Amino acid sequence: MAAIPPPPAAPPRPSWEPHRHHQRRDLLLRPTIRIRLTLLYGGMFLIAGVVLLTIIYLLAADALNDGSRFPFRILELRYEITDDACQLPTSGNNASFNQAVADCMEHQREVALNGLLRRSLLALMGLSVIAFAFGYAMAGRVLSPLGRITRTARQVAGSDLSRRIELDGPDDELKELADTFDEMLERLDRAFTAQQRFVANASHELRTPLAINRTLLEVQLSDPAAPPELVQLGKTLLATNERSEQLVEGLLLLARSDNEIVDRKPVDLAEVATRAVDQVRTEAQAKGVEFRGSRRAVVVQGNGVLLERIALNLVQNAVRYNAPDGWVEVTTEARDGQAELVVTNTGPVVPAYELDNIFEPFRRLRTARTGSDKGVGLGLSIARSVARAHGGRITAQPREGGGLVMRVVLPV
């Protein structure tokens, strides 16, 4: 039994964050909790200020109304006008003069109330601006632990399970949430490490006996004195062993590709597709299948080996499930800010209702876990997992007249 390899080191912190500018724009447009709390704080202050201003205005108006009744009367018409707003008579009886004085005081009362209302509204507007700014700052301070939790969750989404929040401060609800999240990350980290260790052990333990079997069979088949029956049996066993090797490689690749790619590098999708076409060209010529399509250079961020696996699986399927003297069209282009790899092929008519099953492991059209010389039934499953790990998607559509249109969309 081989020694168990040590667990792999934690992956580095992601240096590439897709669509960061789109996320920032969405944060400015959507009603975040901070904006809603700011509106709540400011709105409550504004409502309280309006109520207080109304009460002060009513009390002031009532006080001025009580003071508009003079406890005296004018007996002699001797006065000096200091405000042109009051037009007092220069002649007449005392009654008319008292009425003019009352009208003048009523005018002064209205001027005083209007001035009070105007200045109060200006003060309320200024304080409201200050209240909204203060509420925004306080909401940011209160929600800062949530921002820390969100940033940690984004780092974890990039398969960096070594990150922890480790929130300091009072033992409140937010700290309890952060501690619970840290405990969950700890369990996920252990489970993920165990999965990686299992994949590494399975890779070694499964590949080694298959490689030994292949070597023994090839040595036996190279013996010129071997009887024909033994040679035929050896070829059959060698084909079975090769199929088992493909199955093991596919399963291990499928297990690895289910995680998001952390170490991303620029990859030309056209170059990847061209290499896949060159690898399958001999098989295509043997079946009389013609390659078509123009491949334009479009660079994506990802893992070149896994992206080549997507193209190779799609092109192989397009050649193997094709009609005699058919064709396969492989194109790459940039569209709407995304990179597209499209593989179209002729072939038998594919019902639309069967397309949902072709991406499942060990599933083929109209067949399930059955033997076939066309593969082990993992090609499209691996392609979908790799596309998801790169933040993209893969779709299948039936082609009019027979065949399929496989479209891979990846972020640039």
Secondary structure as UniProt FT lines:
FT   TURN            18..19
FT   HELIX           20..29
FT   HELIX           33..66
FT   TURN            67..68
FT   TURN            84..85
FT   HELIX           94..157
FT   TURN            158..159
FT   TURN            161..162
FT   HELIX           173..221
FT   TURN            224..225
FT   HELIX           228..257
FT   STRAND          265..268
FT   HELIX           269..287
FT   STRAND          290..292
FT   STRAND          299..302
FT   HELIX           304..320
FT   TURN            324..325
FT   STRAND          327..335
FT   TURN            336..337
FT   STRAND          338..345
FT   HELIX           352..357
FT   TURN            358..359
FT   TURN            361..362
FT   TURN            365..366
FT   TURN            373..374
FT   HELIX           379..389
FT   TURN            390..391
FT   STRAND          393..398
FT   TURN            400..401
FT   STRAND          404..411
//
